[in-house]
Amino acid sequence: MQAWPHYTKNQLANLIPLLNDSAHRQRAAEIVRGLLDRILLSPITDDNTGKTILDVHIQGHLAGIFSLAFKEAGESKTAQKDSAFAG
């Protein structure tokens, strides 16, 4: 089994051209599904606004991608390889 960063990088390299080609979008969807183990959606109340928002909990390699992206962007979202929380 490949280490997850290398696996993910390889999958993303394959995904980008496929997303831009309508003839291969189904393959792109398969790649995205391969990066996901589970998605949990929960309505929560935002403490700052009082509005109901959707909390997204992602498990799998895609959560690791989000973690890296949040770190680079200086975001305060909680994310790790096995799970990501995004409100």
C-alpha positions as CSV (number, residue, x, y, z in Angstrom):
1,M,0.0,0.0,0.0
2,Q,1.3,3.5,-0.9
3,A,1.7,6.1,1.9
4,W,-1.4,8.3,1.8
5,P,0.3,11.5,0.6
6,H,1.8,9.8,-2.4
7,Y,-1.5,7.9,-3.1
8,T,-3.5,11.2,-2.8
9,K,-1.1,13.1,-5.0
10,N,-1.2,10.5,-7.7
11,Q,-5.0,10.4,-7.6
12,L,-5.3,14.2,-7.8
13,A,-2.9,14.3,-10.7
14,N,-5.2,11.9,-12.5
15,L,-8.4,13.7,-11.4
16,I,-7.8,17.3,-12.7
17,P,-7.7,16.5,-16.4
18,L,-10.6,14.1,-16.0
19,L,-12.8,16.7,-14.4
20,N,-12.3,19.0,-17.4
21,D,-13.2,16.3,-20.0
22,S,-16.9,15.4,-20.1
23,A,-16.1,12.1,-21.6
24,H,-14.1,11.1,-18.5
25,R,-16.1,12.7,-15.6
26,Q,-17.4,9.4,-14.5
27,R,-13.8,8.2,-14.0
28,A,-13.2,11.4,-12.0
29,A,-16.1,10.6,-9.8
30,E,-14.7,7.2,-9.1
31,I,-11.4,8.7,-8.1
32,V,-13.1,11.1,-5.7
33,R,-15.1,8.2,-4.2
34,G,-11.8,6.4,-3.7
35,L,-10.5,9.3,-1.6
36,L,-13.6,9.2,0.6
37,D,-14.4,6.7,3.3
38,R,-17.4,8.4,4.8
39,I,-19.3,11.7,4.8
40,L,-21.4,12.7,7.8
41,L,-23.7,15.8,7.4
42,S,-25.3,17.4,10.5
43,P,-27.2,20.6,11.0
44,I,-25.8,22.7,13.8
45,T,-26.4,26.1,15.2
46,D,-23.7,28.7,14.6
47,D,-22.7,30.2,18.0
48,N,-21.9,33.5,16.4
49,T,-25.0,34.1,14.2
50,G,-27.6,31.7,15.7
51,K,-28.2,30.4,12.1
52,T,-28.4,26.7,11.3
53,I,-25.5,25.6,9.2
54,L,-24.4,22.3,7.8
55,D,-21.5,20.6,9.5
56,V,-19.5,18.3,7.2
57,H,-17.4,15.5,8.7
58,I,-15.3,13.8,6.1
59,Q,-13.3,10.6,6.6
60,G,-10.6,9.3,4.3
61,H,-7.7,10.6,2.2
62,L,-9.7,13.6,1.1
63,A,-9.7,14.8,4.8
64,G,-5.9,14.8,4.7
65,I,-6.0,17.0,1.6
66,F,-8.3,19.4,3.4
67,S,-6.0,19.5,6.4
68,L,-3.0,20.5,4.2
69,A,-5.1,23.1,2.4
70,F,-6.4,24.6,5.6
71,K,-2.9,24.8,7.1
72,E,-1.5,26.5,3.9
73,A,-4.4,29.0,3.9
74,G,-4.2,29.7,7.6
75,E,-7.8,28.5,8.2
76,S,-8.9,27.4,11.6
77,K,-10.9,24.3,10.4
78,T,-10.2,21.1,12.2
79,A,-8.9,18.4,9.8
80,Q,-6.7,15.3,9.8
81,K,-6.2,12.3,7.6
82,D,-9.1,10.4,9.1
83,S,-11.6,13.2,9.6
84,A,-12.3,16.8,8.6
85,F,-14.8,19.1,10.1
86,A,-15.9,22.1,8.0
87,G,-18.8,24.3,8.9
